[in-house]
Amino acid sequence: MGWLEGHVALITGGASGLGLAIVERFLSEGAQVGVLDASAEKLASLRGTFGERVLAVRGDVRNLADNASAVEQLVARHGRLDVFIGNAGIWDCSTTLVDLPEDKIDAAFDEVVGVNVKGYLLGARAAVPHLVRSRGSILFTISNAGFYAGGGGPLYTLSKHAVVGLVRQLAHELAPVVRVNGVAPGAVPSDLRGPRSLGFSEKSIKGFDMTGVAEQIMPLPIVPSPADQTGAYVYLASAANSRPVTGVVINSDCGIGVRGLWAVRGGADLIERFGTL
């Protein structure tokens, strides 16, 4: 019997990467699982692998109706909802402020913040009535970029900082009936993609040398697999393990916070690019 026996969980972005690893772990812990994802191809693969064990729903997390549809379909199948996990996300490929094309900033901001923040807010809003009834919990995937500089560019970093605030505010508003927490992984080799608005939809975080970075700067010089990160989600989702825990973010980042993520690069490259007075 697993820690999540009898739990019903909805996971956004659960058809690949970290989300898929969470799906697999929750199933192994006895949970019933639903997935909301934008990719028809990945959802088809999910159905092929797990069959009726997973409810696979296609939709856009930036749309409240799509979130509500996934929630209602899962509740219709299993009669309840115990855990909502906001996990769908996109990365800005560490595009710096000065490298953001002026004619694409608006669209890129709307896309990154729309998925990474609005998607979580709307998913939580759709799930809350059922979570109140089950005395359930909300979990958000954050990032080391929610706490430290250098884990992305300004768009990704501001979006993940915003989610830290969302965890704290919702934990305050929904207490004492719904617990709200987060997990902030460090470098994870997944297919986290870049914004379509910047032409990076086919570019993923797997293309970066995470091992080289880990060996240089991380107190634990490893690159955890997506599966390595899933224990924190099980702990926070299980009231048997984490009943007193709300408003908390587990920094599962190999100790980045005690060393810092990147050396300060200095302004020489900016001076070279823009000149001086």
MIFIGU-262005 format. One record per residue: residue number from 0; residue in one letter; x, y, z of N, C-alpha, C, O in turn. Coordinates in steps of 0.05 Angstrom, whole numbers. Layout:
BEGIN
[NUM a [X Y Z] [X Y Z] [X Y Z] [X Y Z]]
...
REM end
This chain:
BEGIN
[0 m [17 -24 0] [0 0 0] [18 25 0] [36 28 17]]
[1 g [12 43 -19] [29 67 -21] [19 90 -4] [-3 88 8]]
[2 w [35 111 -3] [28 134 13] [4 149 3] [-9 164 18]]
[3 l [-3 145 -23] [-25 161 -35] [-49 143 -42] [-65 150 -59]]
[4 e [-51 120 -29] [-73 102 -34] [-99 117 -29] [-104 129 -8]]
[5 g [-117 116 -49] [-143 129 -47] [-143 158 -55] [-165 170 -57]]
[6 h [-120 170 -60] [-119 198 -68] [-125 200 -98] [-119 182 -114]]
[7 v [-137 222 -106] [-142 229 -134] [-128 255 -140] [-132 275 -127]]
[8 a [-110 255 -160] [-93 278 -166] [-95 286 -195] [-97 269 -213]]
[9 l [-96 312 -199] [-94 324 -226] [-68 338 -229] [-60 355 -213]]
[10 i [-53 331 -251] [-27 342 -256] [-26 356 -283] [-31 343 -303]]
[11 t [-20 382 -283] [-18 395 -309] [10 391 -320] [30 389 -305]]
[12 g [12 390 -347] [38 385 -359] [48 357 -352] [73 353 -350]]
[13 g [30 338 -348] [38 312 -338] [44 292 -360] [48 268 -353]]
[14 a [45 300 -385] [50 280 -406] [79 277 -414] [85 260 -431]]
[15 s [97 292 -401] [125 289 -408] [142 301 -385] [131 315 -367]]
[16 g [168 296 -386] [187 308 -368] [181 303 -339] [174 281 -331]]
[17 l [185 323 -322] [180 321 -293] [151 313 -288] [146 297 -270]]
[18 g [132 325 -303] [104 318 -298] [99 289 -302] [84 277 -286]]
[19 l [110 277 -323] [107 248 -327] [119 232 -305] [107 212 -296]]
[20 a [142 240 -295] [154 226 -272] [136 228 -247] [134 208 -232]]
[21 i [123 250 -243] [104 253 -221] [80 234 -225] [72 221 -206]]
[22 v [70 233 -249] [48 214 -255] [56 186 -248] [42 172 -234]]
[23 e [79 177 -258] [88 150 -253] [92 144 -223] [84 123 -213]]
[24 r [103 163 -208] [107 159 -180] [80 159 -165] [77 142 -147]]
[25 f [62 176 -172] [36 176 -158] [21 150 -163] [8 140 -145]]
[26 l [22 141 -187] [9 115 -193] [22 93 -176] [7 76 -165]]
[27 s [48 93 -174] [61 72 -158] [54 74 -128] [56 55 -114]]
[28 e [46 99 -119] [39 103 -91] [9 98 -87] [-1 103 -65]]
[29 g [-5 90 -107] [-33 83 -104] [-53 104 -112] [-77 100 -107]]
[30 a [-45 126 -123] [-63 148 -130] [-78 142 -157] [-68 127 -173]]
[31 q [-101 154 -160] [-114 156 -186] [-106 183 -198] [-105 203 -184]]
[32 v [-100 184 -223] [-87 207 -235] [-101 217 -260] [-110 201 -277]]
[33 g [-103 243 -262] [-112 256 -287] [-90 275 -296] [-76 286 -280]]
[34 v [-88 280 -322] [-68 297 -334] [-81 317 -353] [-97 309 -370]]
[35 l [-74 342 -349] [-82 363 -368] [-57 372 -383] [-38 381 -370]]
[36 d [-57 370 -409] [-33 376 -425] [-41 387 -452] [-63 380 -462]]
[37 a [-24 403 -464] [-30 416 -489] [-23 398 -513] [-33 404 -535]]
[38 s [-7 377 -510] [3 362 -532] [-14 337 -537] [-14 318 -520]]
[39 a [-28 336 -559] [-44 312 -566] [-26 288 -570] [-33 266 -562]]
[40 e [-2 292 -582] [16 270 -587] [26 257 -560] [26 233 -558]]
[41 k [33 274 -541] [43 264 -516] [21 251 -499] [25 231 -485]]
[42 l [-3 262 -501] [-26 250 -488] [-32 222 -499] [-40 204 -485]]
[43 a [-30 220 -526] [-35 194 -538] [-14 173 -528] [-21 150 -523]]
[44 s [11 182 -525] [31 164 -514] [25 156 -486] [29 134 -477]]
[45 l [15 176 -470] [7 171 -442] [-15 149 -441] [-14 131 -425]]
[46 r [-35 152 -459] [-57 133 -459] [-46 105 -468] [-55 85 -457]]
[47 g [-28 105 -487] [-17 80 -495] [-1 65 -474] [-1 41 -472]]
[48 t [12 81 -456] [28 69 -435] [11 60 -411] [15 39 -400]]
[49 f [-9 77 -403] [-23 72 -378] [-52 65 -382] [-65 56 -363]]
[50 g [-63 68 -406] [-91 61 -410] [-110 76 -393] [-107 100 -390]]
[51 e [-129 62 -381] [-149 75 -365] [-139 83 -337] [-154 95 -321]]
[52 r [-114 76 -331] [-103 84 -305] [-99 114 -303] [-98 125 -281]]
[53 v [-98 127 -326] [-94 157 -326] [-116 169 -344] [-120 160 -366]]
[54 l [-129 190 -333] [-148 205 -350] [-131 227 -363] [-120 245 -350]]
[55 a [-130 226 -390] [-114 245 -405] [-132 265 -419] [-149 258 -435]]
[56 v [-128 291 -413] [-145 312 -423] [-128 333 -437] [-108 343 -426]]
[57 r [-136 339 -462] [-121 360 -476] [-133 387 -470] [-157 391 -470]]
[58 g [-116 406 -465] [-125 433 -460] [-103 453 -455] [-79 445 -453]]
[59 d [-110 478 -453] [-91 500 -449] [-94 509 -420] [-116 518 -412]]
[60 v [-73 508 -404] [-75 516 -376] [-82 546 -373] [-90 554 -351]]
[61 r [-78 561 -394] [-84 590 -392] [-114 595 -396] [-123 618 -395]]
[62 n [-130 574 -399] [-159 576 -403] [-173 564 -380] [-170 540 -374]]
[63 l [-189 580 -366] [-203 570 -342] [-222 547 -349] [-224 527 -334]]
[64 a [-235 548 -372] [-254 527 -380] [-240 501 -384] [-251 480 -377]]
[65 d [-215 501 -395] [-200 476 -398] [-192 464 -372] [-194 440 -368]]
[66 n [-184 481 -353] [-178 472 -326] [-202 459 -313] [-201 438 -301]]
[67 a [-225 473 -315] [-249 464 -302] [-259 438 -315] [-268 420 -300]]
[68 s [-255 435 -341] [-263 410 -354] [-247 387 -344] [-258 365 -339]]
[69 a [-221 390 -341] [-204 369 -332] [-212 361 -303] [-213 337 -297]]
[70 v [-217 381 -286] [-225 375 -259] [-251 360 -258] [-254 339 -245]]
[71 e [-271 369 -274] [-297 357 -273] [-297 328 -284] [-311 311 -274]]
[72 q [-281 324 -305] [-279 297 -316] [-266 278 -296] [-275 255 -294]]
[73 l [-246 287 -282] [-233 270 -262] [-251 264 -239] [-253 241 -229]]
[74 v [-266 284 -230] [-285 280 -208] [-308 262 -216] [-317 246 -201]]
[75 a [-317 265 -241] [-338 247 -251] [-329 218 -251] [-345 200 -246]]
[76 r [-304 214 -257] [-293 186 -258] [-289 175 -230] [-295 151 -226]]
[77 h [-278 191 -212] [-269 180 -186] [-285 191 -162] [-281 181 -140]]
[78 g [-302 211 -166] [-319 220 -145] [-306 241 -126] [-319 250 -107]]
[79 r [-282 248 -131] [-268 267 -113] [-243 278 -126] [-234 267 -147]]
[80 l [-231 298 -114] [-204 308 -121] [-190 315 -95] [-200 330 -79]]
[81 d [-166 303 -92] [-151 308 -68] [-126 325 -71] [-118 339 -53]]
[82 v [-115 325 -95] [-90 340 -100] [-91 353 -128] [-98 340 -148]]
[83 f [-85 379 -129] [-80 392 -154] [-51 400 -156] [-41 413 -138]]
[84 i [-37 391 -177] [-9 398 -181] [-6 415 -206] [-9 406 -228]]
[85 g [-1 441 -202] [6 459 -224] [35 455 -232] [53 462 -217]]
[86 n [40 443 -255] [67 435 -263] [74 444 -291] [97 447 -297]]
[87 a [54 449 -308] [60 457 -336] [76 483 -336] [70 502 -321]]
[88 g [97 484 -352] [113 508 -353] [129 510 -378] [132 491 -393]]
[89 i [139 534 -383] [158 539 -405] [181 556 -394] [178 570 -374]]
[90 w [204 553 -407] [229 566 -399] [236 587 -419] [230 583 -443]]
[91 d [248 609 -411] [255 630 -430] [283 626 -443] [293 644 -456]]
[92 c [295 602 -439] [321 596 -451] [342 615 -442] [361 621 -457]]
[93 s [339 626 -418] [358 645 -406] [363 669 -424] [385 680 -424]]
[94 t [342 677 -438] [345 701 -455] [346 726 -438] [328 731 -422]]
[95 t [368 741 -439] [372 764 -422] [354 787 -431] [343 787 -453]]
[96 l [352 807 -414] [335 830 -419] [343 844 -446] [326 850 -462]]
[97 v [369 848 -449] [378 863 -473] [376 846 -498] [378 857 -520]]
[98 d [373 819 -495] [370 802 -518] [341 797 -526] [336 783 -546]]
[99 l [323 807 -510] [294 804 -517] [288 823 -540] [291 848 -536]]
[100 p [279 813 -563] [273 831 -585] [250 850 -576] [230 842 -565]]
[101 e [254 876 -582] [234 896 -573] [206 890 -584] [186 895 -570]]
[102 d [204 879 -608] [178 874 -619] [165 848 -610] [143 841 -618]]
[103 k [180 833 -593] [169 808 -583] [166 807 -553] [157 787 -542]]
[104 i [174 828 -539] [173 828 -510] [144 823 -499] [140 807 -481]]
[105 d [125 838 -510] [97 835 -501] [88 806 -503] [77 795 -484]]
[106 a [92 795 -527] [82 767 -532] [97 747 -515] [84 729 -504]]
[107 a [123 751 -511] [138 732 -495] [130 734 -466] [128 713 -452]]
[108 f [126 758 -456] [117 762 -428] [90 748 -424] [87 733 -405]]
[109 d [72 753 -442] [45 741 -439] [46 710 -440] [32 697 -426]]
[110 e [64 699 -457] [65 670 -460] [78 658 -435] [67 638 -424]]
[111 v [101 668 -426] [114 656 -403] [98 659 -378] [94 640 -363]]
[112 v [89 684 -372] [74 688 -348] [46 675 -350] [35 666 -330]]
[113 g [35 674 -374] [10 661 -377] [10 631 -370] [-7 622 -356]]
[114 v [30 617 -379] [33 589 -373] [42 584 -344] [30 569 -329]]
[115 n [63 598 -336] [77 593 -311] [62 604 -286] [66 593 -264]]
[116 v [46 625 -290] [33 637 -267] [2 635 -270] [-11 624 -253]]
[117 k [-8 646 -292] [-37 646 -296] [-47 617 -297] [-69 611 -286]]
[118 g [-32 599 -310] [-40 571 -311] [-44 559 -284] [-62 543 -279]]
[119 y [-26 565 -265] [-28 555 -238] [-52 567 -223] [-67 553 -210]]
[120 l [-55 593 -227] [-78 607 -214] [-104 596 -223] [-122 591 -206]]
[121 l [-108 592 -249] [-133 582 -260] [-138 553 -252] [-160 546 -246]]
[122 g [-116 537 -252] [-120 509 -244] [-128 507 -215] [-145 491 -208]]
[123 a [-116 523 -198] [-123 523 -170] [-152 532 -166] [-167 521 -150]]
[124 r [-160 553 -181] [-187 563 -179] [-208 541 -187] [-228 538 -174]]
[125 a [-202 527 -208] [-220 505 -217] [-221 482 -196] [-242 470 -193]]
[126 a [-199 477 -183] [-197 454 -165] [-208 460 -137] [-216 441 -123]]
[127 v [-207 485 -128] [-212 491 -100] [-238 480 -89] [-238 469 -67]]
[128 p [-261 483 -103] [-285 473 -90] [-284 444 -83] [-294 436 -62]]
[129 h [-272 428 -100] [-269 399 -94] [-248 394 -73] [-251 375 -57]]
[130 l [-227 410 -72] [-206 406 -52] [-216 414 -24] [-208 402 -4]]
[131 v [-234 434 -23] [-246 441 2] [-262 417 13] [-261 410 37]]
[132 r [-277 404 -4] [-294 381 4] [-277 358 14] [-284 344 32]]
[133 s [-254 354 1] [-237 331 8] [-216 338 29] [-201 320 38]]
[134 r [-214 364 36] [-193 373 53] [-166 366 41] [-148 355 53]]
[135 g [-164 374 15] [-141 366 -1] [-118 386 -1] [-116 403 17]]
[136 s [-102 385 -22] [-78 403 -23] [-72 411 -51] [-79 398 -71]]
[137 i [-57 433 -53] [-47 444 -79] [-17 444 -78] [-5 451 -57]]
[138 l [-5 435 -100] [25 436 -102] [32 451 -128] [19 446 -149]]
[139 f [52 468 -127] [62 481 -151] [91 474 -155] [107 473 -136]]
[140 t [98 468 -180] [126 465 -188] [138 493 -192] [128 509 -208]]
[141 i [159 499 -177] [172 525 -179] [199 521 -193] [199 510 -215]]
[142 s [221 528 -181] [247 526 -193] [267 539 -175] [259 556 -158]]
[143 n [292 533 -177] [312 549 -163] [311 578 -172] [319 596 -157]]
[144 a [300 583 -196] [297 610 -206] [276 626 -191] [274 650 -194]]
[145 g [260 612 -174] [241 626 -157] [254 639 -133] [241 653 -118]]
[146 f [280 633 -129] [295 643 -106] [321 657 -113] [330 675 -98]]
[147 y [334 648 -135] [361 658 -141] [363 667 -170] [348 657 -187]]
[148 a [381 685 -174] [387 694 -202] [402 673 -217] [416 657 -205]]
[149 g [400 674 -244] [416 657 -261] [403 632 -270] [415 617 -286]]
[150 g [380 625 -260] [366 601 -269] [350 604 -294] [338 585 -303]]
[151 g [350 628 -304] [335 634 -329] [340 663 -335] [356 677 -321]]
[152 g [325 673 -354] [326 702 -359] [305 716 -342] [293 703 -325]]
[153 p [300 742 -346] [282 756 -329] [253 747 -331] [239 748 -311]]
[154 l [244 737 -354] [217 728 -356] [211 703 -340] [192 702 -325]]
[155 y [229 684 -342] [226 659 -327] [229 664 -297] [213 654 -281]]
[156 t [249 680 -290] [255 685 -262] [232 700 -249] [224 693 -226]]
[157 l [221 720 -262] [199 735 -249] [175 717 -247] [160 720 -227]]
[158 s [170 699 -266] [147 682 -264] [149 663 -241] [129 657 -228]]
[159 k [173 652 -236] [176 633 -214] [177 647 -187] [168 635 -167]]
[160 h [187 671 -185] [184 687 -161] [155 692 -155] [146 691 -132]]
[161 a [139 697 -176] [111 702 -172] [97 677 -160] [79 680 -144]]
[162 v [105 653 -169] [93 629 -159] [99 625 -129] [82 614 -114]]
[163 v [122 633 -120] [128 631 -91] [108 648 -76] [98 640 -55]]
[164 g [103 672 -86] [83 689 -73] [55 677 -74] [39 680 -56]]
[165 l [49 663 -96] [23 651 -99] [19 628 -79] [-2 625 -67]]
[166 v [40 613 -74] [39 592 -54] [32 604 -27] [14 594 -13]]
[167 r [46 625 -19] [42 637 7] [14 650 10] [1 647 30]]
[168 q [5 664 -11] [-21 677 -10] [-43 656 -9] [-62 659 7]]
[169 l [-42 636 -26] [-63 616 -26] [-63 599 0] [-84 591 9]]
[170 a [-39 593 10] [-38 579 36] [-52 595 58] [-65 584 75]]
[171 h [-49 622 57] [-62 639 76] [-92 639 72] [-108 637 91]]
[172 e [-101 643 47] [-129 645 41] [-145 619 46] [-167 620 55]]
[173 l [-132 597 40] [-147 571 40] [-144 556 66] [-157 535 69]]
[174 a [-127 565 84] [-125 553 110] [-151 556 125] [-165 577 122]]
[175 p [-159 537 142] [-145 512 149] [-153 488 133] [-145 465 140]]
[176 v [-169 492 111] [-180 468 99] [-164 457 75] [-165 433 70]]
[177 v [-149 474 61] [-133 465 38] [-104 474 43] [-99 497 47]]
[178 r [-86 455 42] [-58 461 45] [-46 468 17] [-54 457 -3]]
[179 v [-28 488 17] [-16 497 -8] [14 498 -5] [24 512 13]]
[180 n [29 483 -21] [58 482 -19] [71 481 -47] [57 480 -67]]
[181 g [97 481 -48] [111 480 -73] [136 464 -72] [147 458 -50]]
[182 v [146 456 -95] [172 442 -98] [188 458 -118] [179 465 -140]]
[183 a [213 465 -110] [230 481 -128] [255 464 -135] [275 466 -122]]
[184 p [253 449 -157] [276 433 -166] [298 451 -177] [293 474 -186]]
[185 g [322 441 -177] [344 454 -191] [345 443 -220] [324 439 -232]]
[186 a [368 440 -230] [371 430 -258] [360 402 -260] [367 384 -246]]
[187 v [341 399 -279] [329 373 -285] [330 369 -315] [320 386 -330]]
[188 p [341 347 -324] [341 341 -353] [314 333 -362] [306 310 -360]]
[189 s [299 352 -373] [272 346 -382] [268 360 -409] [287 372 -420]]
[190 d [244 358 -420] [239 371 -445] [225 398 -442] [209 406 -459]]
[191 l [230 411 -419] [220 438 -415] [227 456 -438] [251 460 -444]]
[192 r [207 466 -452] [211 480 -477] [212 511 -474] [205 521 -453]]
[193 g [222 524 -495] [223 553 -495] [197 565 -507] [180 550 -517]]
[194 p [194 591 -506] [170 604 -515] [168 604 -546] [188 609 -560]]
[195 r [145 597 -555] [140 599 -584] [143 627 -594] [152 632 -617]]
[196 s [136 647 -578] [137 675 -585] [165 684 -591] [169 704 -605]]
[197 l [185 670 -580] [213 677 -585] [226 658 -605] [250 659 -610]]
[198 g [210 640 -616] [221 621 -635] [236 598 -623] [252 585 -636]]
[199 f [230 592 -597] [245 572 -583] [228 547 -576] [235 532 -558]]
[200 s [206 543 -590] [188 521 -582] [201 494 -586] [192 474 -574]]
[201 e [221 491 -602] [235 466 -606] [261 464 -590] [275 444 -592]]
[202 k [266 484 -574] [290 484 -558] [283 476 -530] [265 487 -518]]
[203 s [298 457 -518] [292 448 -491] [316 450 -473] [338 454 -482]]
[204 i [310 448 -447] [331 451 -427] [352 428 -429] [374 431 -418]]
[205 k [344 406 -441] [362 383 -444] [386 390 -461] [406 376 -460]]
[206 g [384 411 -477] [406 419 -494] [429 432 -480] [450 438 -492]]
[207 f [426 438 -454] [447 452 -439] [464 433 -423] [455 411 -415]]
[208 d [489 440 -419] [508 422 -405] [503 424 -375] [518 438 -360]]
[209 m [483 410 -365] [477 411 -337] [498 397 -320] [505 406 -298]]
[210 t [510 376 -330] [530 361 -315] [554 379 -310] [565 379 -288]]
[211 g [563 393 -331] [586 411 -328] [580 433 -307] [598 440 -292]]
[212 v [556 444 -308] [549 465 -289] [548 453 -261] [558 465 -242]]
[213 a [536 430 -258] [533 417 -231] [561 412 -219] [565 417 -195]]
[214 e [579 403 -235] [606 396 -224] [621 421 -215] [638 420 -198]]
[215 q [615 444 -228] [629 469 -221] [617 483 -197] [632 495 -181]]
[216 i [591 483 -194] [579 501 -174] [561 489 -153] [556 502 -133]]
[217 m [552 464 -157] [532 454 -138] [545 439 -114] [564 423 -119]]
[218 p [537 445 -90] [547 430 -67] [543 400 -70] [561 384 -63]]
[219 l [521 391 -81] [517 363 -89] [520 363 -119] [502 369 -134]]
[220 p [544 355 -129] [550 358 -158] [538 337 -175] [552 322 -189]]
[221 i [511 336 -175] [497 316 -191] [474 330 -206] [467 353 -200]]
[222 v [464 316 -226] [440 325 -240] [419 305 -235] [418 284 -248]]
[223 p [400 310 -216] [380 290 -210] [361 285 -234] [356 303 -250]]
[224 s [352 261 -237] [332 254 -257] [305 265 -249] [301 272 -225]]
[225 p [286 268 -267] [259 276 -259] [248 258 -237] [235 267 -219]]
[226 a [253 232 -239] [243 213 -218] [255 220 -191] [241 216 -170]]
[227 d [279 230 -190] [292 237 -164] [277 259 -150] [278 261 -125]]
[228 q [262 275 -165] [248 298 -153] [221 291 -142] [209 308 -128]]
[229 t [210 268 -148] [182 263 -143] [176 257 -114] [153 260 -105]]
[230 g [196 249 -98] [190 244 -70] [179 268 -55] [162 265 -37]]
[231 a [188 292 -62] [178 316 -48] [149 320 -54] [134 329 -36]]
[232 y [140 313 -78] [112 316 -85] [95 295 -69] [73 302 -59]]
[233 v [105 271 -67] [91 251 -51] [88 259 -22] [67 257 -10]]
[234 y [110 269 -11] [109 278 17] [89 300 21] [73 299 40]]
[235 l [89 321 4] [71 343 8] [42 336 2] [23 348 13]]
[236 a [37 317 -16] [10 309 -23] [-3 291 -2] [-27 290 0]]
[237 s [14 278 13] [4 258 33] [-1 271 60] [18 279 73]]
[238 a [-26 274 68] [-32 286 94] [-21 269 117] [-15 279 138]]
[239 a [-17 243 112] [-6 226 132] [23 234 139] [33 229 161]]
[240 n [37 245 119] [64 253 122] [67 283 129] [85 291 143]]
[241 s [50 300 117] [55 329 118] [31 345 127] [27 367 118]]
[242 r [15 334 145] [-9 347 154] [-4 375 165] [-21 392 161]]
[243 p [18 380 180] [22 408 191] [35 427 171] [41 450 178]]
[244 v [40 418 146] [56 434 127] [39 449 107] [25 437 92]]
[245 t [41 476 108] [28 492 87] [44 518 84] [56 528 103]]
[246 g [43 529 60] [58 554 54] [88 549 52] [103 568 55]]
[247 v [96 525 47] [124 517 47] [133 510 18] [117 499 3]]
[248 v [157 516 11] [169 507 -14] [194 491 -7] [212 500 7]]
[249 i [194 466 -17] [218 449 -14] [238 455 -36] [231 451 -59]]
[250 n [261 465 -29] [282 471 -48] [298 446 -54] [317 440 -39]]
[251 s [291 432 -75] [303 407 -82] [324 412 -104] [321 403 -127]]
[252 d [345 427 -97] [363 439 -117] [392 433 -113] [409 448 -124]]
[253 c [399 412 -99] [427 403 -95] [443 425 -80] [467 425 -83]]
[254 g [430 442 -65] [444 461 -48] [452 487 -61] [469 501 -51]]
[255 i [439 493 -84] [446 518 -98] [445 542 -79] [462 560 -81]]
[256 g [426 543 -61] [423 566 -44] [446 572 -25] [448 594 -15]]
[257 v [463 552 -20] [485 557 -2] [511 564 -17] [532 569 -5]]
[258 r [509 565 -44] [533 572 -59] [527 593 -80] [545 608 -88]]
[259 g [502 595 -90] [496 613 -112] [497 599 -138] [511 579 -141]]
[260 l [483 608 -157] [480 594 -182] [501 600 -203] [512 582 -215]]
[261 w [507 625 -207] [527 633 -227] [546 654 -215] [538 670 -198]]
[262 a [570 655 -224] [588 677 -218] [577 702 -232] [566 700 -254]]
[263 v [580 725 -219] [572 750 -231] [589 755 -256] [614 755 -254]]
[264 r [576 760 -278] [591 762 -303] [604 790 -307] [623 793 -322]]
[265 g [594 810 -292] [605 836 -296] [592 850 -319] [576 838 -334]]
[266 g [600 875 -323] [587 891 -344] [603 896 -369] [596 912 -386]]
[267 a [626 882 -371] [644 887 -394] [630 882 -420] [633 896 -440]]
[268 d [614 860 -421] [600 853 -446] [579 874 -453] [574 880 -477]]
[269 l [566 886 -433] [546 907 -438] [560 933 -448] [550 946 -466]]
[270 i [582 939 -436] [597 963 -444] [606 960 -473] [605 978 -489]]
[271 e [616 935 -479] [625 930 -506] [601 933 -526] [605 942 -549]]
[272 r [578 925 -517] [554 925 -535] [543 953 -538] [535 961 -560]]
[273 f [541 968 -516] [527 994 -517] [545 1018 -515] [537 1041 -520]]
[274 g [570 1014 -507] [589 1036 -505] [586 1052 -479] [571 1044 -461]]
[275 t [600 1074 -477] [600 1092 -453] [594 1120 -463] [596 1127 -486]]
[276 l [588 1138 -443] [584 1166 -450] [610 1179 -456] [611 1203 -462]]
REM end
